[in-house]
């Protein structure tokens, strides 16, 4: 549905533009016209001078315009447990941190969501997601707190309502009081979808069904969650093939590897995306390609936890949808997605004769259109095209950090983190000159520090 002809227009011109459309169309100097919450036109040169209802013209000389970045995997609550267990692999890291995470409550989760969202938004993220799966008994309305923080920030958002039903007494890693029952998890997930999911084209809030991982979730919860999501018409998300230990766990417990296990429980398909997917063989990649299952690539977290290097070039060559993820900030303390563009390119070039494994434009596509495709929103966002939602970023490219790099896309991906002069979500500007317009960053810094200290005190007493 096109924007109304009476919609107020914002004109952006005199900037380089990387549209990330199917043809990778770029303009050395071009313009965009935003009408309401849609992109009305994109093209070379200046915008038409006779446009009606123009309320603002932005001279973006020295800037690169791109689609807003799309984050496909995160755990917001971890913002208040950053910098802990810094030399652990995944399983040992989880064992070290679950006793603390099991003490979170609604005020902590709200503050952590604010911190996570603020850091991403000021760095060019316009569509975010959060995989929240820790619901300690009596902790309050955690899903509602996360969604409230995203709405206040003005970021387009998918809540992946997670769950765990395999506690320590059943051989899982989390404490028993931090997991839900099978029926309780399914009922709470369905209620969250019914209350918060918006299926419309310009939805600001969507919900996915997202049991945590094979080693914290029963087979019954995996299978019933897939059935629930398809009955409700929403997407599915989980962790998959992150470490060699997970591979061993699946073979020991289920008699098969993670991908075969996922397929046996109904967890491969165009409505599914999985985080990490580091340890995949050719058969696994072929199964993802055959079924259209998506991948959230999290290079910094994978390196932080020594999980390994995902086979992103091979996934892309096979046609697997791939986007980028920050992952939780207890394993990626920066909490920024724009740094993942660079890290994805560099990590995937490690090894002999891999200098062309991934290039700058592929990295930008991972962080924009690829992410939108993984979240099931490629028709609405992820590229700068007429009719799509007005989610875009203006990156400043004429400062000391980038001005001597002739190609602006290369400058954005391989250069230092570029300043964000303006970020628009749904046609509304939420960042100006690197500062949030929708939230008080200093107040968020104070509240997240206070909640982190309160959680540390509670965990120490326990």
Residue, then its C-alpha position, 0 to 999 in steps of 0.5 A: x500500500x503506497x503512502x497517501x498523496x497528502x502525506x508529509x514529505x521529507x527530502x534527503x539529497x546530495x548523498x551517496x546511496x546504497x539501496x541494497x536492492x536486488x541489483x545492488x543499485x547505488x548512486x554516487x549522489x542521489x536523493x530519497x523522498x519519504x512520504x509518511x512512513x514510506x519511501x516514495x522515491x529513490x534516485x540520482x541527482x537532486x529531488x524534484x523541486x515541485x513536490x507538495x507537502x515537503x516539511x523538511x529538506x536534508x542536505x546530506x552532503x558527505x553522507x552515505x544513505x543505507x537501509x537501517x540495520x536489522x539485528x537478528x539475534x540478541x538477549x537484552x537482559x544480558x546488558x546488566x551482566x557484561x564483562x563476566x566470565x570473560x575466558x569461558x567457552x559457551x557451556x562453562x560461561x552458561x554454568x557461571x552466569x545462569x545462577x545470576x540470570x535466574x535472579x532477574x526481575x521486571x525492573x532489571x529487564x526493562x533497564x537492560x532492554x533500554x540499554x541494549x536498544x539504545x546502544x543499537x539504535x544510536x549505531x544505526x539499527x532500525x529493526x531489533x529483536x530480543x530472544x528472551x528465555x529466562x522467566x524466573x518465578x515471580x519476576x513480573x511481566x518481562x515480555x511486557x517490559x521489553x516491548x515497552x522499552x522498544x516502543x519508547x525507543x521507537x525501534x521496529x521490534x521482534x520479541x522472540x518469546x523464549x522458554x526453557x523446561x529442562x532445569x538442573x534436575x533434568x540434566x539442563x544448565x539453568x536452575x530449576x526455579x528459572x525454567x517453566x513447565x511445558x504447559x506453562x511455557x506454551x500457554x505464556x508464549x501463546x498469550x504473548x503472541x495474542x497480546x502483542x503480535x502485529x501482522x500488518x505491513x508496517x508493524x512495529x511489534x511482532x512476536x516469534x516462538x523461541x524455545x532456547x536451545x536443545x540442551x535447555x528444552x525438552x523434545x516435547x517443548x520443541x515439537x509443540x512450539x513449532x506446532x503452536x507457531x504455525x497455528x498462530x502464523x508466527x515465526x520460530x527461532x532458537x539456537x542451533x549448532x553453536x559449539x562442538x559440545x552441542x553437537x556431542x550433546x545431541x548425538x548422545x541424547x538424541x542419536x543424531x546431530x542438531x540439524x537432523x534433530x531440528x528436522x525431526x521436531x518440525x524445526x526447519x522451514x521458511x518460517x524458522x531462523x537459528x542463531x549461530x549455526x557454526x558447526x554445520x557440515x555440507x549436509x546441514x547446509x543443504x538441508x537449510x537451503x532446501x527448507x529456506x531455514x535462516x541463520x543469524x550470524x554473530x561473529x563477535x560472540x562466536x569469537x568471544x566464546x571461542x565457538x568457531x567460525x560459521x561457514x557464511x560464504x558457503x551458506x550464502x552460496x547455497x542460498x540460505x538466508x543469513x542476517x547478522x546478530x549482536x547476540x547477548x552483551x554478556x558475550x559481545x560487550x559492545x552491543x553494537x551491530x554496525x561493528x558486526x559488518x566489519x567483523x563478519x567480513x574479517x572473521x570469514x576471511x580467516x584462513x589461507x586463500x580466503x581473501x575474497x570469501x566475503x566482500x564489503x557489499x555482501x557484509x552490508x547486505x547481511x546487516x540489512x536485507x539479509x536480516x530483514x529476510x531472516x525476520x520475514x520482513x524483506x517485503x517491508x524493509x531491508x532495502x531502499x526502494x519505493x513502497x518500502x517502510x522509511x527505515x534508513x540511516x545517514x552515515x557521515x563519511x567526510x570526517x577524518x575517519x573515512x574521508x580518504x576512502x573513495x568508496x563509501x560502502x568500503x569506508x562504512x564496512x572496513x573503516x572505523x565505526x561511522x557516525x550516525x547523523x540521522x536514523x529514521x524508523x517508520x519515517x520518524x527520526x530517532x537519532x540525530x548527530x549520534x544521540x537518541x532523540x527518543x530517550x535520555x542516554x545518561x539516565x539509561x546509563x545510570x539505571x542500567x548501572x544501578x540495576x546491574x549492581x542490584x542484581x550482583x548483590x542479590x546473586x551474591x547473597x544467594 
